[in-house]
Amino acid sequence: MNNNTEEYQRDAQLREKARVIVNFKMHRSVFLLANLLIWLVSALLFFAFELLWEWAIFPTAIWLIILIFHYLWVFRWNKDRVEKVYQELKKDKEKKDAGDLNPLEVPESKKENQNTL
């Protein structure tokens, strides 16, 4: 039974990681397609009406900065944090299984989440 629980936890953790990575890849794809459209509209406006095309730089630059932070969050900054929370949840579960956890006590992982809000 304990082996199945651990396997289920690992599977859930892998699914969550996969979901986060897929979300980033979708964000990247939308960024590329939307910016392609922005630059095409900008070029058409420039050639058709001789309007300035420089306006397209700003949404592209701002969105690129957001995309870079999303990348860093998913692939760089989040690894240690996920492992830390996982270990805390594992300790809380072991305490609960051993009967040491007071039902009115807030687990450590919940305390950390409350402090960050």
Protein Blocks (a to p, Z undefined) as FASTA:
>chain_A
ZZmmmmmmmmmmmmmmmmmmmmmmmmmmmmmmmmmmmmmmmmmmmmmnopafklmmmmmm
mmmmmmmmmmmmmmmmmmmmmmmmmmmmmmmmmmmmnopacfkbccfklmmmmmmZZ
